[in-house]
Amino acid sequence: MFAITAARIDPADPLSCLEAGERPEPTPTQGWTVVTVKAASLNHHDLWSLRGVGLSADRLPMVLGTDAAGVDEEGNPVIVHGVIGDATDGAGDETRDPRRSLLSEVYDGSFAEKLAVPRRNLVPKPEGLSFEEAACLPTAWLTAYRMLFEKAQVEPGARLLVQGAGGGVSSALIRMAAVTGYRVYVTGRSETKRARAVELGAYAAFEPGQRLPEKVDAVFDSVGEATWGHSVRSLRPGGRIVTCGATSGDAPSAELTRMFFLQLSAVGSAMGTRGQLARLAEFCVRTGVRPEIDRVLPLNRAAEGFAAMYEGDLFGKVVFTVD
């Protein structure tokens, strides 16, 4: 079968590590099944894998990709939950299993014609979602869903800040928060991305670090070191930062004096459960909200999508289709 793999690891030149070509078809073990992939979406996780973050050299070559939608062995359209873990060991939540992994870390991922996954990781794809739209949900959109509706602990009507317009998680947060009644502020490095954020439903968009017109109840930060100080200063007393990444570095000043004096809190969020993925798909159907897709490419042109993500030339998701 045709697949996109990480053949090497190079932190300085990750794109040189991509390889496209034939790989053996997966053979499922007990409790696993094979999905015929129709669409898969790209995440920053895939670029980090090429740099050796979460993927060690002894596991190479590894088929990349954490997200997929396709058809199961009985011909049913499905969405693949990319967390490989035991919900029992995670107190009912597979994302809290200390031995969990994502597709493409220990087991081959979704950038291939066929994908082997545990049978319990399959979620029915609603008729109202295309395969391309459904393939955007399992990582970026599921992460955003959990951040907004579980971790932030703020009610509709609250004021939110999303750091970094343009990414998959950021655009998902804007769309879901706006349609459910939150006031959403966004920061973005380019005027074009800030304008697009407003088109998606943001109340207003600002340059990175710019002072907001009011304090917010919660901040969603996937940038890390470059935005952390602004995130802390943007919160009202008792506010909360929800973080799901650190693309600019993971060692910012904690600003502990401000944290304890204003009684702020910071909480981490990683992916979401299988049940939340099913509810997210239903949420999209019922609200009409759909993932923002920057471009759709055939899988044999995956290198173009990786290059666009590496350069930051995106607003929304890159989707690969498989014929």
Summary of the structure (lengths in Angstrom):
residues: 323
radius of gyration: 19.1
end to end distance: 11.7
largest distance: 57.8
contacts: 1154
relative contact order: 0.16
helix: 31%
strand: 27%
